[in-house]
Amino acid sequence: DGDDQGWSLESPRVQVLAVLLLIFVGNQACRALPFYIVDFGPNAVPDHAVNVALDFSSAQYALLATFGFTVPFTLASLAAGAVSDGAKDKLQLSGLAGLGWSAVTASMALAGSYEALLGQRAVLGVFQAATNPAALPLIAELFPDARATAAAIFGLGIYLGGGLASLGASLDDTIGWGGALLVFRAA
């Protein structure tokens, strides 16, 4: 009906876009959080710096923050595209991926070694790879009259999630890096 073509929050398509945006914000927040829970300064303490707690160097952090996530994410993105093409319910696929990366984010709080954290970060990349391939065709289907606008709204998730992740530094100061990961698992 005519209401579906508008931008009212009562419109089902706008509600789906809002859910997709929230999923993408959470995706980006969990992806960027590790940047805010490290401290390579001389006064860093284990409770507030994952690198001190798990005894890893800045070179190991570089691997964790880049290739440890990016390579699995990139490879899984190709598979996620094929899975999404065959999925009947793309919103459900995106939501399931969100549950997966939320669980991985929580498990990172329990990491007992750098190697475990690196493996968890790789699995995070695999789960997060499903977000865009599931969301973008759904957005195109729901907004044939405004694909670019709807995709731009969805794309705000990168910046909103990155901004949200920066709050991880405050959480780290208050409840430690593990606590920050546990709070962000809900993102």
Disulfide bonds with the S-S distance in Angstrom:
none
